[in-house]
Amino acid sequence: MDKSNPMPVINCAGSVNSQLTRREMVQRLLVGAGAGAAWPLVAAAHPIYAHLASGAVFEEVEKLGALDWKALFLDAQQTELLAALAEAIVPRSGKAQVERFIDLLLSVETAKHQNGFAESLAAFEAESQRQFSRRFPSLDASQQNALLTAAAARPSKEDSPGGGPKQNSELHAHFENLKGWISGGYYSSEAGMRELGWTGEFVFESFPGCAHPEEHK
């Protein structure tokens, strides 16, 4: 065992210590994985990473399950769209209330990142309308999957079915932005951390690959 690592490392999952807060669990996972380790599917440069590392707003997480919950940053249509995108990109995001967690983080974000997030949502709404003449939440699973699969693929000079390389490149960038927020939101929830091997005492030496074979990467 590496003595510089304050937490032991194992390769299997166990029960979660429910007495630990979300902030404590996330910070222990980050420490256990080592300084500079990237959160699953989230680049260290992504804005959500700073939130996970500091945990400054985690005290507000308990309020996300309230029956009278209201979004702090997103409007009703944006919240609906984000919830649909989150569930399509990382299944079970809805049960983890990822859209509410992201809204909380966005409420204390910089205007630059807030605007970037809103632009990414708008880009997917526009693409859904362009391809299917319907909003993304109204698409069936196969249509959502087709749209996201195309957006997740790295664009090339030959990509131009209905749009040029620039359009495909921009949609891919918006996909990567949203994927970072959604993945960070899900894998910092208890359900997501269970998939990472969190047991309340142990962590992986490095984060395992995505546990969702159907997930868009």
KAWO-V535427 format. One line per field, one symbol per residue. psi: psi as a letter, one per 20 degrees, with the letter a starting at -180 (. if undefined). burial: I if it has 9 or more other C-alpha atoms within 8 Angstrom, else O. A space follows every 50 residues. Layout:
psi: ???
burial: ???
This chain:
psi: poiioiqqprkrrbqpoiiqrggggghhggghiqpippqpjpqhiqhhhh ghhhkhjhhihhihjqhkpqqhgqrghhgggggggghhgnqjhghjlhhh ggggghijrqhghghhghhgghhhgghghghikqqghiqrhhggggghgg hhppqrhiokniqrhgghgghgghghghhgggghggijrgghhghijpih hqrqhqprrpiohjqp.
burial: OOOOIOOIIOOOIOOIOOOOOIIOIIIOIIIIIIOOIOIIIIIIOIOIIO IIIOIOIOOOOOOIOOOOOOIOOOOOOIIIIIIIIIIIIIIOIIOIIIII IIIIIIOOOOOOIIOOIIIIIOIIIOOIIOOOOOIIOOIOOOOIIOIIIO IIOOIOOOIIOOIIIOOIIOIIOIIIIIIIIIIIIIIIIIIIIIIIIIII OIIIIOIOOOOOOOIOO
